[in-house]
Amino acid sequence: MRALSSREAEPRIRASRDGRMQMECGGGLMFPITERMTSTDVKIEEMRKAEVDRQVLSLPMPGVDWFSRDTAVKLASVANDELAEVSRSRSQHFSAAATVPLRYPELAVRELSRAVDELGIHMVEIFSNVAGQPLDSEEYYTFYKEAARLGVTLLIHPGRPVMMESVRDYGLSGAVGFLFDTTIAILRLVYSGLLEKLPQLRIVLPHIGSTIPYLAGRIDHQYKLWTGGHATLPKLPSEYLRTVYIDTAQSLYKPAMECAFSFTPIDRILFGSDDPFVDLKQSVASVKALGLPRDQEDMVFAGNAKSLGII
């Protein structure tokens, strides 16, 4: 926050007209900075009220990919050091997800290794595009290969949508733009053959799988049309997509949750809250409302995350 508050160009932090600090991510995308983002004491109290024992902490947008090489590396390092320190000093409440300067792949690999080997972090957050570049760009393959080798879990968090001009107005970036961007990101990774080449790569697609569970049939159908019956992959896209983990963040509509749970195997669904952007109690209640058997509910709330080693 200190670094971004001193910047003239976006991304930056500035005071709004009412005096509150807000993150300006660029392209008209911004959100307020609140105490729920900066105070572990506030977080712990909200967790207590919602009966949540642990949270995995990560950076919100914009991440570090929009910055110059030296700035991106420095910000990633500083952020990871602080997240690791919080998870160490409050280990009963928090785990950490590291960030990496993926725009600079060789440095992203270096920071990934440091996060795992020196900081003890086992989850890494990347964004749905790398300063506008798609995640399946060949230059990022060495990073994915190293993440697979280390057994790291990758969280694909929404970034500034590539279609930002179309979703700038009416709050459409949050309503649909983020989900379209993560949907495109995971489909490009599948179609590029990455999950075929690296089947051990662990990927989390948030927001109950973005739009994938609802479009899976159409995706397979269009894939067959696109390839003209000459598939480029040994399996249909949906088979790879079912190996991707999803979380329950912003799962505010029960039929959508049920669709996602019917598509994704129960051992690949993680409790997610999107806290502080969504009320933590509401996030818990949306999972409980499904009426899952106790053993499956336990898997979603904690067991699957423990299996991944991220809590």
C-alpha positions, -999 to 999 in steps of 0.1 A, spaced: 0 0 0 29 24 8 44 17 -26 12 22 -45 3 53 -26 34 71 -39 27 63 -76 13 88 -101 3 63 -127 -22 35 -123 -22 10 -106 -21 32 -76 -39 41 -43 -56 74 -40 -80 91 -16 -116 94 -30 -137 125 -26 -150 113 8 -114 109 20 -114 71 19 -85 53 3 -92 33 -29 -73 11 -52 -72 22 -88 -63 -8 -109 -65 9 -142 -91 9 -170 -117 24 -146 -115 -6 -122 -113 4 -85 -124 -6 -51 -122 10 -16 -94 0 9 -111 -10 42 -100 -21 76 -112 -56 67 -82 -57 43 -55 -44 66 -62 -55 101 -57 -91 112 -76 -83 145 -107 -72 125 -104 -103 104 -100 -127 134 -131 -112 151 -152 -116 119 -139 -151 115 -149 -159 151 -185 -146 145 -187 -167 113 -172 -198 129 -143 -198 104 -111 -211 119 -85 -203 92 -82 -181 61 -57 -182 33 -46 -146 27 -36 -133 -7 -32 -100 -26 -63 -85 -42 -61 -69 -76 -41 -56 -94 -13 -80 -84 22 -71 -97 21 -79 -134 12 -44 -145 45 -29 -131 79 -26 -146 103 -55 -141 122 -42 -110 91 -29 -93 71 -61 -99 99 -82 -84 103 -59 -54 65 -58 -47 61 -95 -50 90 -101 -26 78 -76 -1 42 -89 -2 52 -125 1 75 -117 31 47 -99 49 21 -126 41 45 -153 53 52 -133 85 14 -129 92 9 -166 87 38 -174 110 28 -150 138 -9 -159 136 -4 -195 125 -36 -207 142 -57 -183 120 -39 -177 87 -21 -194 58 -7 -175 28 -9 -176 -9 22 -161 -26 22 -138 -56 47 -139 -85 57 -115 -113 45 -139 -140 50 -112 -167 87 -120 -162 87 -158 -162 123 -165 -151 118 -142 -121 84 -157 -114 101 -191 -112 127 -177 -88 101 -161 -65 80 -193 -67 109 -214 -54 117 -188 -27 81 -188 -15 81 -226 -12 116 -233 0 123 -202 22 88 -190 32 70 -223 35 41 -212 13 23 -239 -8 -3 -219 -27 4 -192 -54 -20 -167 -68 -18 -158 -105 -43 -136 -123 -66 -145 -152 -44 -126 -177 -8 -113 -174 -12 -76 -181 -34 -85 -210 -15 -115 -222 -33 -150 -221 -21 -175 -195 -14 -201 -222 14 -181 -238 43 -204 -243 67 -183 -223 49 -192 -191 52 -230 -195 84 -232 -174 66 -216 -145 37 -241 -147 62 -270 -150 80 -258 -119 47 -254 -100 38 -289 -109 72 -302 -98 69 -285 -64 33 -296 -59 22 -260 -55 -15 -252 -59 -23 -223 -83 -52 -200 -77 -64 -182 -109 -78 -150 -94 -97 -126 -117 -76 -98 -130 -85 -67 -149 -107 -82 -176 -94 -82 -211 -128 -70 -222 -127 -41 -197 -141 -16 -222 -172 -37 -226 -178 -41 -188 -166 -7 -175 -201 7 -170 -229 -4 -146 -206 -25 -124 -204 -52 -151 -168 -59 -144 -176 -74 -110 -209 -89 -121 -197 -108 -151 -163 -95 -164 -142 -113 -138 -160 -146 -145 -157 -143 -182 -119 -136 -178 -113 -166 -156 -134 -188 -179 -114 -178 -209 -82 -183 -189 -89 -219 -179 -102 -228 -214 -71 -215 -230 -50 -236 -206 -71 -267 -214 -71 -262 -252 -34 -255 -253 -28 -290 -239 -12 -278 -206 -34 -300 -184 -26 -330 -207 11 -323 -205 11 -316 -167 -18 -337 -153 -3 -332 -118 -7 -294 -119 -32 -282 -93 -53 -253 -103 -82 -236 -84 -108 -218 -105 -127 -196 -81 -163 -184 -79 -178 -219 -82 -159 -226 -114 -167 -193 -130 -191 -201 -159 -176 -236 -166 -203 -258 -149 -231 -241 -168 -214 -242 -202 -196 -276 -201 -220 -292 -226 -217 -263 -250 -179 -263 -246 -176 -299 -256 -200 -294 -285 -182 -264 -299 -148 -281 -294 -160 -309 -317 -172 -284 -343 -139 -264 -341 -117 -295 -346 -140 -308 -373 -140 -342 -356 -102 -343 -355 -96 -337 -318 -63 -321 -308 -67 -335 -273 -70 -371 -262 -101 -362 -241 -130 -338 -243 -124 -304 -226 -150 -312 -199 -129 -342 -187 -99 -319 -181 -121 -292 -165 -134 -318 -140 -99 -322 -127 -97 -285 -119 -105 -275 -83 -132 -248 -77 -141 -228 -47 -174 -216 -33 -166 -179 -33 -196 -156 -40 -219 -186 -43 -250 -165 -36 -275 -185 -57 -284 -220 -46 -292 -235 -81 -259 -222 -94 -241 -239 -64 -260 -272 -71 -249 -270 -108 -213 -265 -98 -214 -294 -73 -230 -317 -98 -202 -310 -124 -171 -309 -101 -162 -340 -80 -167 -333 -43 -130 -339 -35 -121 -309 -57 -144 -283 -41 -129 -258 -16 -147 -234 7 -141 -199 -5 -155 -166 8 -141 -137 -13 -138 -119 21 -138 -90 25 -159 -84 -6 -186 -108 6 -199 -113 41 -181 -142 57 -213 -155 75 -231 -155 42 -203 -175 25 -206 -202 52 -244 -202 51 -245 -207 13 -226 -240 17 -246 -252 46 -278 -245 27 -270 -273 3 -277 -298 30 -247 -320 21 -239 -351 40 -217 -343 69 -186 -361 55 -189 -341 22 -195 -308 40 -164 -315 60 -144 -321 28 -155 -288 14 -150 -267 45 -115 -281 54 -106 -316 43 -99 -308 6 -77 -278 15 -58 -299 41 -52 -325 14 -37 -298 -8 -15 -286 21 -27 -250 18 -41 -248 54 
